[in-house]
């Protein structure tokens, strides 16, 4: 599904604004194993070892202000 905004940096721009916009001291995500490096680039850190719930693998990650 190709759209007018795909591959033009819209997602990157949103995440560059992320630290300026959040008000929470901590944000947590259950990341896809394939997205771990992307989250690390956004200054998230792995919180625990990889988990498996209902057959879905995910490493819990968090962002601290």
KAFEN-V310088 format. One record per backbone hydrogen bond with DSSP energy under -1.0 kcal/mol. CO is the residue of the C=O (numbers start at 0). NH is the residue of the N-H. E is the energy in kcal/mol with one decimal. If there is no record, write none. Layout:
# KAFEN-V310088
co->(CO CO)
nh->(NH NH)
e->(E E)
This chain:
# KAFEN-V310088
co->(4 8 9 10 11 12 16 17 24 26 28 31 34 35 36 37 38 39 44 50 52 55 57 58 59 59 60 61 62)
nh->(7 12 13 14 15 16 20 21 64 62 60 34 38 39 40 41 43 42 61 57 55 52 50 30 46 47 28 44 26)
e->(-1.3 -2.3 -2.0 -2.1 -1.8 -1.3 -1.6 -2.0 -2.3 -2.8 -2.9 -1.8 -2.5 -2.6 -2.0 -1.2 -2.5 -1.9 -2.5 -2.3 -2.1 -2.2 -3.1 -1.7 -2.9 -1.0 -2.4 -2.8 -2.2)
